[in-house]
């Protein structure tokens, strides 16, 4: 859970930083998108690096979901009879929503790939035009896309807030002195990733990015 | 005070069980929660009914026998308090109180509110001990222990093994209990020789007993009557990581 999660968080950070290239203009963003496909050239074929990354991410994702499923099944088995009166979990909202939050994020990822990678659900079918696809996707007339995107990113933020701290605890990095700092770090990373990803659609929505 | 009690009644391990409602009058706010149940049981006995079975022993908050999930919270609403040390003044007149046993596959109900907590014994038997030559007590300060370590070890050692952590955990995990023992013994010089095998064996026994996995929700510490901190679980994880590394 912790190690596969860490790999996914590192990807999210890289992905978010890449997204912010859109604020440097359409050319810079498209150039970045093309560069992603040329990494490692000429040693790697076109999009070679991306495919290596995709396979790595898929492995991390499968391991992450598999671990979550094992934990969920164990939890169900460990409490066969439910409480008649159960106070909501006193821990954080984030900790409570890890499982369903994870499902929402997963469904979003599927949609997101169909939208902005394969372009099946995007108005701009030409995959060489990254900036145009983003600008068309989050336009005011397609407000529901932005709404779902926002929901998914906020859910992801909660997922990361508990997940990052939980991973540090699982790996035994946390202790009494570090606990508060590590929780703050987890919150900060979750917040930055959330803000970084939301900046793009809202910039398009408000006309800041055209 | 007058109270409406909804109590889990279950004749034996095989019975399905259900919540049964009882009205109780003239409850003194100075009674402990268990004394309140004693009053109910006296009445039930006089009426020729089967009294409610519940675990208790010292009634001073140190033996770890009392349990009860009160209104959805193990050991009731007061922080760092066992059920036997909980007083009725923390409830209001006319209140409805739900009383249930610990709910975990590893802690099967024996009768009513009594559960079998031998799963914890199995975890202890797997490694919650040190091997030391017996005989007369060793000289004081023969094995120096830094004060901070002694304090942290003692804090973990206050775990009374009541099982509230399991009852509260959304995963039904016994990780806080196991971690308290790992911390208690792992911080002291006497615990070092078996440190690596202890964590592996105890975790194995924990999983074997049917407890769930830990997802660090922190529910356990919030209900622990001894306030065992969550950092003990991080220490357990660190010891486990090191033990696996040493074994490979």
Interface residues (C-beta under 8 A of the other chain):
Chain A: X70 X71 X74 X75 X77 X78 X79 X80 X81 X82 X83 X84 X85 X86 X87 X89 X90 X91 X92 X95 X96 X98 X162 X165 X166 X168 X169 X170 X171 X172 X173 X174 X175 X176 X179
Chain B: X6 X8 X19 X69 X71 X72 X73 X98 X100 X103 X104 X105 X106 X152 X170 X171 X172 X173 X210 X211 X212 X213 X215 X216 X217 X218 X219 X222 X223 X229 X230 X231 X233 X234 X235 X236 X237 X238 X239 X240 X241
